[in-house]
Amino acid sequence: MTPATPRARCPPEGIQLYIRISMVGEGTYGKVYKARNRETGQVVALKRMRIDLDREGFPITAMREIRLLKQLQHPNITQVLDVVPESGNAVYVVMEYMDYDLSGLISHPQWNPDPAHKKSLVHQLLNGLEFMHAHGILHRDIKGSNLLVNQQGQVKYVDFGLARSFHHTRMQEFTNRVITLWYRPPELLLGTTVYGPEVDIWSLGCVLLELYLKRPAFQGQNDIDQLEQIFKLLGTPSPEVWESFKKLPWACYMTPSTRYENGLQAALTSKMSLGAVELISLMLSLDPKARPSAAQCLGHRFFAEEPAPVPPTTFPVTGDWHEYESKIERRKRKQAAKSQHQRRSSGTIN
């Protein structure tokens, strides 16, 4: 008898092509995993997005993000490698993997980049933003956890689920319920729905300030508290500082009763160069019209002064360190401190 011919093994395809290694992120959109391509060995990020077939089907935010990332090919913007379905109830966006995010690094007590490294990160972020805006795209969710960093010190924008196209020649109406609260500009907090690239400039200015302070500058609990914190540092708006302030929809309800002076430069002078103080001060102008464009920021004297930008290549951890791991570590420390306090209290009672 002729022996049976062995059946050829089918190569893995779709999501079976990737081996999950660990979870490195989680949000309202779904989860992000670190994974490896079974055939090439390439390490990638898998962003899992749920599909609700009974309601909206394929999520519009996923379609928008995929389309924009395909369109925005730039060294400082994360690239989409593939899109693969999973048994009808989810889709995975396969992206290049980055070892860290800026939020996780900033919160790490042992990460203290020198001025040349900070300048490189600032320059790269402005380069990516200038490219975005030049192509008519608002990000609308710039924050440390959406800025990824690799071991070569390259930083890239990610998460374009809230991004929108805009016109360069005329202002448009958009929702003001965008941008994470701590990075939301005052005009959105005060109800405006007509805005443009200046909202991204504010958010990035908050991130740059956080990079130097090692903590978020404005940590409001709600819209009113957020505005209060902004005005405490940057001063209460006056017609001379922000001419159209009183015309904003909620200005009459949310103007603080206390009169604050601008104390930003006084608070920052000892922490960074005068050029850095000046650049951040411009980006955090209360009046949106006074904020420079990303291209103007790149031409600021801060980048002409010493030291020259040098990408950071030394990091406090080997392996992954994102906001996700940072939060887990904080929870562990908090739980350990709580357990120690309980043991001490129990010992005192006994």
Stockholm file with secondary structure:
# STOCKHOLM 1.0

chainA/1-350         MTPATPRARCPPEGIQLYIRISMVGEGTYGKVYKARNRETGQVVALKRMRIDLDREGFPITAMREIRLLKQLQHPNITQVLDVVPESGNAVYVVMEYMDYDLSGLISHPQWNPDPAHKKSLVHQLLNGLEFMHAHGILHRDIKGSNLLVNQQGQVKYVDFGLARSFHHTRMQEFTNRVITLWYRPPELLLGTTVYGPEVDIWSLGCVLLELYLKRPAFQGQNDIDQLEQIFKLLGTPSPEVWESFKKLPWACYMTPSTRYENGLQAALTSKMSLGAVELISLMLSLDPKARPSAAQCLGHRFFAEEPAPVPPTTFPVTGDWHEYESKIERRKRKQAAKSQHQRRSSGTIN
#=GR chainA/1-350 SS CCCCCCCCCCCCCGGGGEEEEEEEEEETTEEEEEEEETTTCCEEEEEEEECBTTTTBSCHHHHHHHHHHHHCCCTTBCCEEEEEEETTTEEEEEEECCSEEHHHHHHCTTCCCCHHHHHHHHHHHHHHHHHHHHTTEECCCCCGGGEEECTTSCEEECCCTTCEECCSSSCEECCSCCSCGGGCCHHHHTTCCEECTHHHHHHHHHHHHHHHHTSCSCCCSSHHHHHHHHHHHHCCCCTTTCTTGGGSTTHHHHCCSSCCCCCHHHHHTTTSCHHHHHHHHHHTCSSGGGSCCHHHHHTSGGGTSSSCCCCCCCCSSSSCBCHHHHHHHHHHHHHHHHHHHHHHHHHHHC
#=GC SS_cons         CCCCCCCCCCCCCGGGGEEEEEEEEEETTEEEEEEEETTTCCEEEEEEEECBTTTTBSCHHHHHHHHHHHHCCCTTBCCEEEEEEETTTEEEEEEECCSEEHHHHHHCTTCCCCHHHHHHHHHHHHHHHHHHHHTTEECCCCCGGGEEECTTSCEEECCCTTCEECCSSSCEECCSCCSCGGGCCHHHHTTCCEECTHHHHHHHHHHHHHHHHTSCSCCCSSHHHHHHHHHHHHCCCCTTTCTTGGGSTTHHHHCCSSCCCCCHHHHHTTTSCHHHHHHHHHHTCSSGGGSCCHHHHHTSGGGTSSSCCCCCCCCSSSSCBCHHHHHHHHHHHHHHHHHHHHHHHHHHHC
//
